[in-house]
Amino acid sequence: ENESVVCDKNGNVIGNIKGTSFHLYDGNTEVNEGAEYSLTYSNLASQPTIDGNTIKNIVLNSGVGENDLNASITVKATYNSADYYATYTISKVLPGNDG
């Protein structure tokens, strides 16, 4: 999943980060018990958290440097001895000709 968020010319977020949720299915049935979840992330100002099936506490780095324009969060679900991954990417949208 991808999201873009509006920022000022200095890379400070002025729009809203919608955030994301995740769901694991075994066939047509959503898995509500027996799965373990963990997060890895890059280019965020703080560690995101899991609340139910929602990723919360998403805070982007300010600035416009190479490591500040995009961030990602990967959810790892372990279920029945198998690992499943989903990645959520956030990109900054800057104003102006080069934004």
N, C-alpha and C positions, 0 to 999 in steps of 0.2 A: 504494500500500500504506500502511496506517496501523497504528500501534502506540501503546499506552498504557503508561506506566511509573509505578510506584508511587513517591511522594515523601513526605517528611515535611512538616509544616505550613510549613516555611520554603522549600520547593521543592527540597530536596536529594534527589537520586535515592537511594532505598534498595532499589529493585527492580532487576531486570536488564533491560538493553536487548538485545532479541533480535537486532537488526540485520537486514540484508536482503541478498539477492543479486539479480543481474539477468542476464537472458539475452536475446539478440537472435536472432530467427529469420528466415530467408529461406525463405518457404513453410513446409515441415515440417522444415527442416534448421537446426539451431542453427549460428550463425555463430561460428566459433572463430578465424578469421584475417581480416584485412582491415578490421576495424572499429577506430575510434579512440574512446576513452571519455574523458569529462571530468566533473567534478562542480562544481555550485554549491550553496551551502548558506546557511541563515539561522538565526540564534539558537542557534548552537553555540559552545561554549567553545574548541574547537580545530578545525583543518581535518581533515575525514575523508579517508581514503585508499582507493584501489582496490587490492585484492589478488586477482588472477584475476577472478572474477565476484562478489566479495564487497566490500561497503563496510565498512571497519574504522575504528577510532579515532573512534567516535561518542561525544562528551562533551557533555552538555547544560549550558547555563548554570544556575547555581544561582539561587535566588530565585523570587518569585511575581509579578513585574511583568508587564505586558502582553507584553513581548518575551521573557519567560522561560518561559511556559507551553506554547508550541508551538515545534517546530523542524522544518525540512524539508531534505531533500537531493534534488537533481534530478540524475539521470544523463543525460548527452547522449551518444548514440552516433551517429557519422557512418559511414555505410556506403554504398558505391556512389553517392557525391555527394548523399546524402539524410541529413537529421538526424532522429533519433528521441529522444523524451524519456520518462522515467518519474520520478515523484516519490514519495518516501518521507517520510511525516509522522509525527512522534512528539509525543504529547500527554502532559503530566503529569497524574497523578491525585493529588489532595490529600485528606487526611483531613478529617473534620468536616462540619458542615452546609453549608458553602459550597464544599467540595472536590469 
